[in-house]
């Protein structure tokens, strides 16, 4: 969430930078600044009114003591009038505040200067590639056919139990899921991330704090009776651990990791892009979250990107890293790097991780601050990344590692699976 000071001090900068995200902010910024000007005027009027009220009230006792009943009654009438006016100003000020808050959250985060121009995913910048794309030869199967043949994932059974986008993992398929989760968590904790196990339902304040609400309300599963939301990512509950906190210098950096199932209503229903594990309503993911002082957040971002790359390299799967263009970035991000794996059987790249720096955008919504060396309260920076999302990792692993109708398990996973092939 942008600050009123930023919008007031340099509105043209905000408008120009948000245009990189293809967001036309002019009308909204102008309306917010007009409301902010009215807010400050109302506060001045209210302060003056309360001061006059206090002054008039102080005179009443003196008039009564002097026996000047008429002057006392006039002062009382003035106090009543001023009380009514201060009540009116307070109510208008509160209404103004609520309207301001409802509008300012509609503005996305400002992209940093490293974000390339562009409108769609085709405009993203490829910054690195790694590992060779395997030549599977004729007869290679996409993962949904291979999984059915090996009887390790049952998509039809998931439809029966729940609906499309809710697969059932069986036998070695289920154990592969568990192995990947443990492997990812072990990689993260070895890198200094504290493992936590958060709730998978969050309240409205948590969804607002990380920016899912109100922007992505339609994409989240909602338990209406309790007004809870199923988490779309562990980023939401883990980052909200720090909501309404003031950290000390000694508390940095904060590095956490968590595994959760994730729930998203956004999954489509048709076409190759959503076949099998390509896009699901429920999936498993391991997340890393960091809270940093502003001057350290971009070094932390580089560390997180390198960390995720290290995990992908251990799996030996072909990957590329992209810096997202303005038009393809999320509402809350200042900069995002996506990791994609190449699916050799499908002949396409599949996203498996996003690593983002939100700068102070989430911290402002979360009221997440720290005391600097001078004792001044400042907003923290928050970052998060998938480390990693399982479905497309499993999809590319099954497809790229297939040989003679079997799947050869990457060596690094064998201590976790207990088998070397499916």
Buried (B, 14 or more C-beta within 10 A) or exposed (E): BBEBEBBBEEBEEBBEBBBBBBBEBBEBBEEBBEBBEBBEEBEEBBEEBBEBBEEBBEBBEEBBEEEBEEBBEBBBEBBEBBBEBBEEBBEBBEEBEEBBEEBBBBBBBBBBEEBBEBEEBEBBBEEEEBBEEBEBEEEBBBBBBBBBEBEBBBBEEBBEEEEBBBBBBBEBBEBBBEBBBBBBBBBBEEBEBEEBEBEBBBBBEBBBBBBBBEBBEEEBBBEEEEEBBBBBBBBBBBBBBBBEBBBEEEBBBBBBBBBBEBBBBEBEEEEEEBBBBBBBBBBBBBBBBBBBBBEBBBEBBEBBBEBBBEBBEBBBBBBBBBBBBBBBBBBBBBBBBBBBBBBBBBEEBBBBBBBBBBBBBBBBBBEBBBBEEEEEEBBBBBBBBBBBBBBBBBBBBBBBBBEEEEBBBBEBBEEBBEEEEB
